[in-house]
Amino acid sequence: MTSVVLSVMLVNLRYLLMSSAISVFFRGQSGWQKVVSGLLLTDETFGVAVQHGSQHGKIAFAWMFRS
């Protein structure tokens, strides 16, 4: 049981790292917008969001629903 819990924690640690990496593109948004954007974050969304954020300097809250 302990190994399962540890494995799940390690696998999902990547979301903390991905969220930290794209947090610079969400400055100026409210706290609830950041939480919702984090909940919408997937591996695929991360790749597209980093590319979009690099080109535009920010990621609009509404953009997370379109991606």
CORCOR-V226434 format. One record per run of one state. SS is the DSSP state (h for helix, s for strand, l for the rest). FROM is the first residue (numbers start at 1). TO is the last residue. If there is no record, write none. Layout:
# CORCOR-V226434
ss/from/to
SS/FROM/TO
SS/FROM/TO
This chain:
# CORCOR-V226434
ss/from/to
l/1/1
h/2/26
l/27/30
h/31/39
l/40/42
h/43/56
l/57/62
h/63/66
l/67/67
